[in-house]
Amino acid sequence: MRKIIFLISAMLGLCLSSTHAQELEAKVSINHQQVGNTTRTDVFEALQEKITNFLNEKQWTGMHFRENEKIACSLGITVNTYSDTDNSFKCSLLLTASRPVFNSSYTTTTYSVNDKQFDFTFQPTDQLEYAGNDHLDNNLVALLAYYAYMIIGYDMDSMSPLGGTQYFHTAEDIVTNAESLGYPGWKAFDNSKNRFALLNDLMDGSMETYRRLIYKYHREGLDQMTEDTEAARQAISESISMLDEAHQAKSMSQLPQLFTEYKRDELINIYAGKGTSQERDDVYKILFNIDPSQSNNWDKIKN
């Protein structure tokens, strides 16, 4: 892995720092408007501050990151219900992580998820500490650690083939240990879009093509756009064919559709009025088959 990381850095024109800079640059927002009138606004302010500090100040891996190498991510947390009696929160999370495209000012989404079962307890005096998966006794800590490793795993997959494997394995361990906490989202076969289901699909051997397309799409596609636009678009077209293979391999998996959702506008910009008509038609058919609800958007590719 260490050799892989240094190879990645060389390809991107980056050098790794000798300091132990943290990996994430997270921006957190808390929307508590649905809670209604409450005098406890301090709890939401404390929640935002402690989540931000927890994600950004902890070193999640053994890698060394410079300030400009940190993984940018945003966490929008909507509080649906809050009880100051037992300090319980029922929330939804909209998470998006991104990375820069080589030799450009453009950033691309590498991972995005809408978690509607982001539930936990919290009070301002709580200290958020992650001491490993064998000591998980706080669901908020489990949630944040899980997503930290998912963000890093997807970022590493976009840099080298299957580069995020060890981080996804850590996320798997969190899922296993967090199930006993009794909160929704961790249980096997409970929901096709819950944390267990999405990670289980990601690590399923039949879905390896899905993970490999992440590398092809980003490193062989987007990162080469300024050097050779046509060759880069061809690599992206090949990655979309791999997305189709993954969809056929496990048709009930939500991963291919989620990919098309957060890459939708980007794909339209890549193909609309560009490339050959056959290339656009092939991409259109695959995307339409995976997510026909977006047909109006996919039409912009074909036309």
VEXDREN-2710 file (C-alpha; in Angstrom, 1 decimal):
% VEXDREN-2710
k/r/px/py/pz
1/MET/0.0/0.0/0.0
2/ARG/2.8/2.4/0.8
3/LYS/4.3/1.9/-2.6
4/ILE/0.9/2.5/-4.2
5/ILE/0.5/5.8/-2.3
6/PHE/3.8/7.1/-3.4
7/LEU/3.1/6.1/-7.0
8/ILE/-0.2/7.9/-6.9
9/SER/1.4/11.0/-5.5
10/ALA/4.0/10.9/-8.3
11/MET/1.3/10.6/-11.0
12/LEU/-0.6/13.6/-9.5
13/GLY/2.5/15.7/-9.1
14/LEU/2.1/15.8/-5.4
15/CYS/4.6/14.9/-2.7
16/LEU/3.8/13.5/0.6
17/SER/4.5/15.5/3.7
18/SER/6.6/14.3/6.6
19/THR/4.0/15.7/9.0
20/HIS/1.0/13.7/10.2
21/ALA/-1.6/16.0/8.8
22/GLN/-5.2/14.7/9.0
23/GLU/-6.9/13.3/6.0
24/LEU/-10.3/15.0/5.9
25/GLU/-11.4/18.6/5.4
26/ALA/-15.0/18.3/6.4
27/LYS/-17.6/21.1/6.5
28/VAL/-20.6/20.3/8.7
29/SER/-24.0/22.0/8.8
30/ILE/-26.9/21.3/11.1
31/ASN/-30.4/22.2/10.0
32/HIS/-32.8/22.0/13.0
33/GLN/-35.7/24.1/11.6
34/GLN/-38.0/21.0/11.6
35/VAL/-37.6/20.7/15.4
36/GLY/-39.7/23.8/15.9
37/ASN/-39.3/26.2/18.8
38/THR/-36.6/25.2/21.2
39/THR/-34.5/27.2/23.6
40/ARG/-31.7/24.6/23.3
41/THR/-29.9/26.0/20.2
42/ASP/-26.6/25.5/22.1
43/VAL/-26.9/21.8/21.6
44/PHE/-27.0/22.1/17.8
45/GLU/-24.1/24.5/17.9
46/ALA/-22.1/22.1/20.0
47/LEU/-23.1/19.2/17.8
48/GLN/-21.8/20.9/14.7
49/GLU/-18.5/22.0/16.4
50/LYS/-17.8/18.6/17.8
51/ILE/-18.5/16.6/14.7
52/THR/-16.3/19.0/12.7
53/ASN/-13.5/18.7/15.1
54/PHE/-13.8/15.0/15.4
55/LEU/-13.6/14.4/11.6
56/ASN/-10.9/16.9/10.9
57/GLU/-8.6/16.5/13.9
58/LYS/-8.3/12.8/14.0
59/GLN/-5.8/10.9/11.9
60/TRP/-7.8/8.0/10.3
61/THR/-5.0/6.2/8.5
62/GLY/-1.2/5.8/8.6
63/MET/-0.8/8.0/5.5
64/HIS/0.7/11.5/5.6
65/PHE/-1.3/14.3/4.0
66/ARG/-0.3/17.9/3.2
67/GLU/-2.9/20.6/3.7
68/ASN/-3.8/20.7/0.0
69/GLU/-4.1/16.9/-0.2
70/LYS/-6.9/16.6/2.3
71/ILE/-10.2/15.1/1.1
72/ALA/-12.9/17.7/0.9
73/CYS/-16.3/16.6/2.1
74/SER/-19.5/18.1/3.3
75/LEU/-22.0/16.7/5.8
76/GLY/-25.5/18.3/5.8
77/ILE/-27.4/17.0/8.8
78/THR/-31.1/17.6/9.1
79/VAL/-32.6/17.1/12.5
80/ASN/-36.1/15.7/12.2
81/THR/-36.8/15.2/15.9
82/TYR/-34.9/16.0/19.0
83/SER/-35.7/15.3/22.7
84/ASP/-33.9/17.1/25.5
85/THR/-35.3/14.5/27.8
86/ASP/-33.1/11.7/26.6
87/ASN/-30.8/13.7/24.3
88/SER/-32.0/11.7/21.3
89/PHE/-31.7/12.8/17.7
90/LYS/-33.4/11.4/14.6
91/CYS/-31.7/12.9/11.6
92/SER/-30.9/12.5/7.9
93/LEU/-27.5/13.0/6.5
94/LEU/-26.5/14.2/3.0
95/LEU/-22.8/13.5/2.6
96/THR/-20.7/14.4/-0.4
97/ALA/-17.0/13.9/-0.9
98/SER/-14.9/15.2/-3.8
99/ARG/-11.4/15.5/-5.2
100/PRO/-9.7/17.8/-7.7
101/VAL/-9.2/16.7/-11.3
102/PHE/-5.6/16.7/-12.3
103/ASN/-4.2/19.8/-14.0
104/SER/-7.5/21.7/-13.7
105/SER/-9.6/23.8/-11.3
106/TYR/-12.5/21.3/-11.6
107/THR/-13.5/19.1/-8.6
108/THR/-15.4/15.8/-9.1
109/THR/-17.7/14.0/-6.6
110/THR/-16.2/10.7/-5.6
111/TYR/-18.8/9.6/-3.0
112/SER/-22.2/10.8/-2.1
113/VAL/-25.0/9.2/0.0
114/ASN/-28.3/10.2/1.6
115/ASP/-28.6/8.4/5.0
116/LYS/-32.1/8.8/6.3
117/GLN/-31.4/6.7/9.5
118/PHE/-28.7/9.0/11.0
119/ASP/-29.9/8.6/14.6
120/PHE/-27.9/9.0/17.9
121/THR/-27.8/10.6/21.3
122/PHE/-25.7/13.7/22.1
123/GLN/-25.3/16.4/24.7
124/PRO/-22.9/19.3/24.6
125/THR/-20.6/17.7/27.3
126/ASP/-20.1/14.6/25.3
127/GLN/-16.5/13.8/24.1
128/LEU/-16.4/12.1/20.8
129/GLU/-13.6/9.6/20.8
130/TYR/-12.9/6.7/18.5
131/ALA/-10.6/4.1/20.0
132/GLY/-11.1/1.3/17.5
133/ASN/-13.9/-1.0/16.6
134/ASP/-13.8/-3.2/19.6
135/HIS/-14.8/-0.2/21.9
136/LEU/-17.8/1.2/20.0
137/ASP/-20.4/2.3/22.5
138/ASN/-21.6/5.5/20.9
139/ASN/-23.6/5.5/17.8
140/LEU/-22.6/9.0/16.7
141/VAL/-19.0/8.0/16.9
142/ALA/-19.7/4.8/14.9
143/LEU/-21.6/6.7/12.2
144/LEU/-18.8/9.3/11.8
145/ALA/-16.0/6.7/11.8
146/TYR/-17.9/4.6/9.3
147/TYR/-18.3/7.5/6.9
148/ALA/-14.7/8.7/7.4
149/TYR/-13.5/5.4/6.2
150/MET/-16.0/5.2/3.3
151/ILE/-14.9/8.7/2.2
152/ILE/-11.2/7.7/2.3
153/GLY/-11.9/4.3/0.7
154/TYR/-13.7/5.8/-2.3
155/ASP/-11.0/8.5/-2.7
156/MET/-8.3/5.8/-2.7
157/ASP/-10.3/3.7/-5.2
158/SER/-10.3/6.7/-7.5
159/MET/-6.5/6.9/-7.3
160/SER/-5.4/3.3/-7.7
161/PRO/-7.3/0.1/-8.6
162/LEU/-9.0/-1.3/-5.5
163/GLY/-6.9/1.2/-3.5
164/GLY/-9.5/1.6/-0.8
165/THR/-9.8/-2.0/0.2
166/GLN/-8.3/-1.8/3.7
167/TYR/-10.4/1.2/4.5
168/PHE/-13.6/-0.5/3.4
169/HIS/-12.6/-3.5/5.6
170/THR/-12.3/-1.2/8.5
171/ALA/-15.8/0.2/7.7
172/GLU/-17.0/-3.4/7.6
173/ASP/-15.7/-4.0/11.1
174/ILE/-17.5/-0.9/12.3
175/VAL/-20.8/-2.2/10.8
176/THR/-20.3/-5.5/12.5
177/ASN/-19.7/-4.0/15.9
178/ALA/-22.2/-1.2/15.7
179/GLU/-25.1/-3.5/15.0
180/SER/-25.2/-4.4/18.7
181/LEU/-25.9/-0.7/19.5
182/GLY/-29.5/-1.2/18.5
183/TYR/-29.8/1.8/16.0
184/PRO/-31.2/1.5/12.5
185/GLY/-29.0/1.3/9.4
186/TRP/-26.5/-1.3/10.6
187/LYS/-28.6/-4.5/10.2
188/ALA/-28.2/-7.1/7.5
189/PHE/-31.0/-7.3/4.9
190/ASP/-33.0/-4.6/6.7
191/ASN/-32.9/-2.1/3.8
192/SER/-31.3/-2.2/0.4
193/LYS/-29.9/1.3/0.9
194/ASN/-28.7/1.1/4.5
195/ARG/-25.1/1.2/5.5
196/PHE/-24.8/-2.6/5.7
197/ALA/-26.4/-3.2/2.3
198/LEU/-24.3/-0.6/0.4
199/LEU/-21.0/-1.7/1.9
200/ASN/-21.9/-5.4/1.5
201/ASP/-22.5/-4.9/-2.2
202/LEU/-19.4/-2.8/-2.6
203/MET/-17.2/-5.7/-1.2
204/ASP/-19.1/-8.5/-3.0
205/GLY/-16.7/-10.2/-5.3
206/SER/-19.3/-10.0/-8.1
207/MET/-19.1/-6.2/-7.9
208/GLU/-15.4/-5.8/-8.2
209/THR/-16.0/-4.4/-11.7
210/TYR/-17.9/-1.5/-10.0
211/ARG/-14.9/-0.6/-7.9
212/ARG/-12.5/-0.9/-10.8
213/LEU/-14.6/1.4/-12.9
214/ILE/-14.1/4.1/-10.2
215/TYR/-10.4/4.1/-11.0
216/LYS/-10.9/4.0/-14.8
217/TYR/-13.4/6.8/-14.7
218/HIS/-11.3/9.2/-12.6
219/ARG/-7.6/8.4/-13.3
220/GLU/-7.8/7.2/-16.9
221/GLY/-10.8/9.4/-17.7
222/LEU/-11.3/12.7/-16.0
223/ASP/-7.6/13.2/-14.9
224/GLN/-6.5/12.9/-18.6
225/MET/-9.1/15.3/-20.0
226/THR/-6.6/18.2/-20.4
227/GLU/-4.0/16.0/-22.1
228/ASP/-6.2/14.1/-24.6
229/THR/-9.9/14.8/-24.4
230/GLU/-11.0/12.1/-26.9
231/ALA/-9.0/9.3/-25.2
232/ALA/-10.2/10.4/-21.8
233/ARG/-13.8/10.3/-23.0
234/GLN/-13.2/6.9/-24.4
235/ALA/-11.9/5.7/-21.0
236/ILE/-15.0/7.1/-19.4
237/SER/-17.2/5.3/-21.9
238/GLU/-15.4/2.1/-21.0
239/SER/-16.1/2.8/-17.4
240/ILE/-19.8/3.2/-18.1
241/SER/-19.8/-0.2/-19.8
242/MET/-18.2/-1.6/-16.6
243/LEU/-21.0/0.1/-14.7
244/ASP/-23.5/-1.8/-16.9
245/GLU/-21.6/-5.1/-16.2
246/ALA/-21.8/-4.4/-12.4
247/HIS/-25.5/-3.7/-12.7
248/GLN/-26.1/-6.9/-14.6
249/ALA/-24.0/-8.9/-12.1
250/LYS/-26.1/-7.8/-9.1
251/SER/-29.2/-6.2/-10.5
252/MET/-30.7/-5.5/-7.0
253/SER/-27.7/-3.4/-5.9
254/GLN/-28.3/0.3/-5.4
255/LEU/-24.7/1.2/-6.1
256/PRO/-24.9/1.7/-9.9
257/GLN/-27.9/3.9/-9.6
258/LEU/-26.4/6.0/-6.8
259/PHE/-23.3/6.5/-9.1
260/THR/-25.5/7.8/-11.9
261/GLU/-27.3/10.1/-9.5
262/TYR/-24.2/12.0/-8.2
263/LYS/-22.4/11.8/-11.6
264/ARG/-25.5/12.8/-13.6
265/ASP/-24.6/16.5/-14.4
266/GLU/-21.0/15.6/-15.0
267/LEU/-21.9/12.9/-17.5
268/ILE/-24.2/15.2/-19.3
269/ASN/-21.3/17.8/-19.6
270/ILE/-18.9/15.1/-20.9
271/TYR/-21.2/13.7/-23.6
272/ALA/-23.8/16.4/-24.6
273/GLY/-22.8/17.4/-28.2
274/LYS/-19.5/15.6/-27.8
275/GLY/-18.0/12.4/-29.1
276/THR/-19.5/10.2/-31.7
277/SER/-23.3/9.6/-32.0
278/GLN/-22.6/5.8/-31.4
279/GLU/-20.7/6.6/-28.2
280/ARG/-23.5/8.9/-27.0
281/ASP/-26.2/6.4/-27.8
282/ASP/-24.4/3.5/-26.1
283/VAL/-23.9/5.6/-22.9
284/TYR/-27.5/6.8/-23.1
285/LYS/-28.8/3.2/-23.2
286/ILE/-26.8/2.1/-20.2
287/LEU/-27.7/5.0/-18.1
288/PHE/-31.4/4.8/-19.0
289/ASN/-31.4/1.1/-18.2
290/ILE/-29.9/1.7/-14.8
291/ASP/-32.1/4.7/-13.9
292/PRO/-35.0/5.3/-16.2
293/SER/-36.5/7.9/-13.8
294/GLN/-33.8/10.3/-15.1
295/SER/-34.8/9.9/-18.8
296/ASN/-35.2/13.6/-19.3
297/ASN/-31.6/14.2/-18.3
298/TRP/-30.2/11.3/-20.2
299/ASP/-32.0/12.6/-23.3
300/LYS/-29.5/15.6/-23.2
301/ILE/-26.7/13.1/-23.8
302/LYS/-28.4/11.4/-26.8
303/ASN/-29.4/14.7/-28.5
END
